[in-house]
Amino acid sequence: MAEQALSRQGSSPFEDFHFCLLIDPNSENATHVGIVDYRKPICYLHEWRKACHFGFGTLVKLADEVLRVKRTLVRKVNGSVAGKHEIFIRLEGGLVQEVVGAPPGIEVSVLDYDVEGEDEDRLEINPLDGELCCVTNF
Protein backbone atom coordinates (compact mmCIF):
# COMPACT_ATOMS: atom_id res chain seq x y z
CA MET A 1 0.00 0.00 0.00
CA ALA A 2 2.83 2.40 0.82
CA GLU A 3 4.60 1.60 -2.45
CA GLN A 4 1.40 2.30 -4.40
CA ALA A 5 0.78 5.59 -2.57
CA LEU A 6 4.37 6.69 -3.15
CA SER A 7 4.20 5.76 -6.83
CA ARG A 8 1.03 7.84 -7.23
CA GLN A 9 2.91 10.77 -5.66
CA GLY A 10 5.74 10.43 -8.17
CA SER A 11 8.30 8.46 -6.15
CA SER A 12 9.88 5.54 -7.91
CA PRO A 13 10.52 2.15 -6.32
CA PHE A 14 14.17 1.12 -6.71
CA GLU A 15 15.16 4.75 -7.35
CA ASP A 16 13.73 6.62 -4.34
CA PHE A 17 13.18 3.75 -1.90
CA HIS A 18 13.99 0.07 -1.47
CA PHE A 19 11.81 -1.50 1.23
CA CYS A 20 13.18 -4.53 2.99
CA LEU A 21 11.17 -6.19 5.79
CA LEU A 22 13.28 -7.62 8.62
CA ILE A 23 11.81 -9.77 11.39
CA ASP A 24 13.81 -11.08 14.33
CA PRO A 25 11.38 -13.41 16.13
CA ASN A 26 11.94 -14.27 19.76
CA SER A 27 9.47 -16.25 21.85
CA GLU A 28 11.08 -15.31 25.18
CA ASN A 29 12.00 -11.65 24.72
CA ALA A 30 11.07 -8.90 22.28
CA THR A 31 10.38 -9.70 18.65
CA HIS A 32 11.75 -6.98 16.38
CA VAL A 33 10.07 -5.94 13.13
CA GLY A 34 11.84 -3.43 10.93
CA ILE A 35 11.48 -1.95 7.48
CA VAL A 36 14.76 -0.61 6.14
CA ASP A 37 16.10 0.62 2.84
CA TYR A 38 18.53 -1.97 1.56
CA ARG A 39 20.51 0.57 -0.50
CA LYS A 40 20.55 3.54 1.88
CA PRO A 41 21.23 3.79 5.63
CA ILE A 42 17.57 4.45 6.44
CA CYS A 43 15.30 2.68 8.90
CA TYR A 44 11.71 3.50 8.02
CA LEU A 45 10.13 1.53 10.85
CA HIS A 46 11.35 -0.41 13.89
CA GLU A 47 8.99 -1.86 16.44
CA TRP A 48 9.54 -4.43 19.11
CA ARG A 49 7.45 -6.18 21.71
CA LYS A 50 6.78 -9.65 22.98
CA ALA A 51 5.49 -11.84 20.16
CA CYS A 52 2.21 -12.48 21.99
CA HIS A 53 1.50 -8.71 21.88
CA PHE A 54 1.69 -8.53 18.08
CA GLY A 55 -1.87 -9.85 17.87
CA PHE A 56 -4.91 -7.72 17.10
CA GLY A 57 -8.26 -8.22 18.81
CA THR A 58 -10.40 -7.18 15.87
CA LEU A 59 -10.13 -6.72 12.14
CA VAL A 60 -10.60 -2.97 12.68
CA LYS A 61 -7.53 -2.85 14.95
CA LEU A 62 -5.51 -4.76 12.38
CA ALA A 63 -6.64 -2.40 9.61
CA ASP A 64 -5.79 0.64 11.76
CA GLU A 65 -2.28 -0.73 12.32
CA VAL A 66 -1.76 -1.44 8.60
CA LEU A 67 -2.83 2.11 7.74
CA ARG A 68 -0.59 3.56 10.48
CA VAL A 69 2.42 1.70 9.07
CA LYS A 70 1.53 2.83 5.54
CA ARG A 71 1.34 6.49 6.65
CA THR A 72 4.67 6.15 8.49
CA LEU A 73 6.41 4.67 5.44
CA VAL A 74 5.03 7.33 3.07
CA ARG A 75 6.00 10.14 5.46
CA LYS A 76 9.53 8.82 5.95
CA VAL A 77 10.17 8.17 2.25
CA ASN A 78 8.88 11.64 1.35
CA GLY A 79 11.20 13.13 3.99
CA SER A 80 14.14 11.07 2.74
CA VAL A 81 13.59 12.08 -0.90
CA ALA A 82 13.42 15.72 0.19
CA GLY A 83 16.71 15.31 2.08
CA LYS A 84 15.00 15.52 5.46
CA HIS A 85 15.98 13.06 8.17
CA GLU A 86 14.55 12.57 11.64
CA ILE A 87 15.93 11.51 14.99
CA PHE A 88 13.41 10.40 17.60
CA ILE A 89 14.26 10.53 21.31
CA ARG A 90 12.00 8.52 23.62
CA LEU A 91 11.60 10.23 26.95
CA GLU A 92 9.99 8.91 30.10
CA GLY A 93 10.05 10.95 33.30
CA GLY A 94 12.47 13.66 32.16
CA LEU A 95 12.66 16.97 30.37
CA VAL A 96 14.80 17.94 27.37
CA GLN A 97 15.76 21.61 27.45
CA GLU A 98 17.44 21.83 24.05
CA VAL A 99 19.15 19.81 21.36
CA VAL A 100 22.61 21.01 20.36
CA GLY A 101 24.73 19.98 17.39
CA ALA A 102 22.15 18.20 15.24
CA PRO A 103 23.44 18.13 11.65
CA PRO A 104 21.66 20.37 9.11
CA GLY A 105 18.58 18.75 7.61
CA ILE A 106 17.99 16.58 10.71
CA GLU A 107 14.72 17.06 12.56
CA VAL A 108 14.87 15.91 16.20
CA SER A 109 11.58 14.91 17.79
CA VAL A 110 11.37 14.21 21.52
CA LEU A 111 8.60 11.74 22.37
CA ASP A 112 7.52 12.10 26.00
CA TYR A 113 5.29 9.32 27.33
CA ASP A 114 4.68 11.07 30.65
CA VAL A 115 1.37 12.64 29.57
CA GLU A 116 -0.40 12.87 32.93
CA GLY A 117 -1.62 16.42 33.47
CA GLU A 118 -0.61 17.55 29.97
CA ASP A 119 -2.88 19.84 27.97
CA GLU A 120 -4.89 17.73 25.49
CA ASP A 121 -3.79 20.04 22.65
CA ARG A 122 -0.18 18.86 23.15
CA LEU A 123 -1.00 15.13 22.99
CA GLU A 124 -0.30 13.26 19.77
CA ILE A 125 -0.12 9.70 18.57
CA ASN A 126 3.52 8.60 18.59
CA PRO A 127 4.68 8.03 14.99
CA LEU A 128 6.85 5.11 16.10
CA ASP A 129 4.49 2.94 18.11
CA GLY A 130 1.03 4.53 18.02
CA GLU A 131 1.00 5.34 21.75
CA LEU A 132 -0.17 8.67 23.17
CA CYS A 133 2.67 11.10 23.90
CA CYS A 134 3.81 14.71 23.75
CA VAL A 135 5.98 15.47 20.71
CA THR A 136 8.43 18.38 20.84
CA ASN A 137 10.36 19.17 17.67
CA PHE A 138 13.78 20.85 17.64
C-alpha positions as CSV (number, residue, x, y, z in Angstrom):
1,M,0.0,0.0,0.0
2,A,2.8,2.4,0.8
3,E,4.6,1.6,-2.4
4,Q,1.4,2.3,-4.4
5,A,0.8,5.6,-2.6
6,L,4.4,6.7,-3.2
7,S,4.2,5.8,-6.8
8,R,1.0,7.8,-7.2
9,Q,2.9,10.8,-5.7
10,G,5.7,10.4,-8.2
11,S,8.3,8.5,-6.1
12,S,9.9,5.5,-7.9
13,P,10.5,2.1,-6.3
14,F,14.2,1.1,-6.7
15,E,15.2,4.8,-7.3
16,D,13.7,6.6,-4.3
17,F,13.2,3.7,-1.9
18,H,14.0,0.1,-1.5
19,F,11.8,-1.5,1.2
20,C,13.2,-4.5,3.0
21,L,11.2,-6.2,5.8
22,L,13.3,-7.6,8.6
23,I,11.8,-9.8,11.4
24,D,13.8,-11.1,14.3
25,P,11.4,-13.4,16.1
26,N,11.9,-14.3,19.8
27,S,9.5,-16.3,21.8
28,E,11.1,-15.3,25.2
29,N,12.0,-11.7,24.7
30,A,11.1,-8.9,22.3
31,T,10.4,-9.7,18.6
32,H,11.8,-7.0,16.4
33,V,10.1,-5.9,13.1
34,G,11.8,-3.4,10.9
35,I,11.5,-2.0,7.5
36,V,14.8,-0.6,6.1
37,D,16.1,0.6,2.8
38,Y,18.5,-2.0,1.6
39,R,20.5,0.6,-0.5
40,K,20.6,3.5,1.9
41,P,21.2,3.8,5.6
42,I,17.6,4.5,6.4
43,C,15.3,2.7,8.9
44,Y,11.7,3.5,8.0
45,L,10.1,1.5,10.8
46,H,11.4,-0.4,13.9
47,E,9.0,-1.9,16.4
48,W,9.5,-4.4,19.1
49,R,7.4,-6.2,21.7
50,K,6.8,-9.6,23.0
51,A,5.5,-11.8,20.2
52,C,2.2,-12.5,22.0
53,H,1.5,-8.7,21.9
54,F,1.7,-8.5,18.1
55,G,-1.9,-9.8,17.9
56,F,-4.9,-7.7,17.1
57,G,-8.3,-8.2,18.8
58,T,-10.4,-7.2,15.9
59,L,-10.1,-6.7,12.1
60,V,-10.6,-3.0,12.7
61,K,-7.5,-2.8,15.0
62,L,-5.5,-4.8,12.4
63,A,-6.6,-2.4,9.6
64,D,-5.8,0.6,11.8
65,E,-2.3,-0.7,12.3
66,V,-1.8,-1.4,8.6
67,L,-2.8,2.1,7.7
68,R,-0.6,3.6,10.5
69,V,2.4,1.7,9.1
70,K,1.5,2.8,5.5
71,R,1.3,6.5,6.7
72,T,4.7,6.1,8.5
73,L,6.4,4.7,5.4
74,V,5.0,7.3,3.1
75,R,6.0,10.1,5.5
76,K,9.5,8.8,6.0
77,V,10.2,8.2,2.2
78,N,8.9,11.6,1.4
79,G,11.2,13.1,4.0
80,S,14.1,11.1,2.7
81,V,13.6,12.1,-0.9
82,A,13.4,15.7,0.2
83,G,16.7,15.3,2.1
84,K,15.0,15.5,5.5
85,H,16.0,13.1,8.2
86,E,14.6,12.6,11.6
87,I,15.9,11.5,15.0
88,F,13.4,10.4,17.6
89,I,14.3,10.5,21.3
90,R,12.0,8.5,23.6
91,L,11.6,10.2,27.0
92,E,10.0,8.9,30.1
93,G,10.0,11.0,33.3
94,G,12.5,13.7,32.2
95,L,12.7,17.0,30.4
96,V,14.8,17.9,27.4
97,Q,15.8,21.6,27.4
98,E,17.4,21.8,24.0
99,V,19.2,19.8,21.4
100,V,22.6,21.0,20.4
101,G,24.7,20.0,17.4
102,A,22.1,18.2,15.2
103,P,23.4,18.1,11.7
104,P,21.7,20.4,9.1
105,G,18.6,18.7,7.6
106,I,18.0,16.6,10.7
107,E,14.7,17.1,12.6
108,V,14.9,15.9,16.2
109,S,11.6,14.9,17.8
110,V,11.4,14.2,21.5
111,L,8.6,11.7,22.4
112,D,7.5,12.1,26.0
113,Y,5.3,9.3,27.3
114,D,4.7,11.1,30.7
115,V,1.4,12.6,29.6
116,E,-0.4,12.9,32.9
117,G,-1.6,16.4,33.5
118,E,-0.6,17.6,30.0
119,D,-2.9,19.8,28.0
120,E,-4.9,17.7,25.5
121,D,-3.8,20.0,22.7
122,R,-0.2,18.9,23.1
123,L,-1.0,15.1,23.0
124,E,-0.3,13.3,19.8
125,I,-0.1,9.7,18.6
126,N,3.5,8.6,18.6
127,P,4.7,8.0,15.0
128,L,6.8,5.1,16.1
129,D,4.5,2.9,18.1
130,G,1.0,4.5,18.0
131,E,1.0,5.3,21.8
132,L,-0.2,8.7,23.2
133,C,2.7,11.1,23.9
134,C,3.8,14.7,23.8
135,V,6.0,15.5,20.7
136,T,8.4,18.4,20.8
137,N,10.4,19.2,17.7
138,F,13.8,20.8,17.6
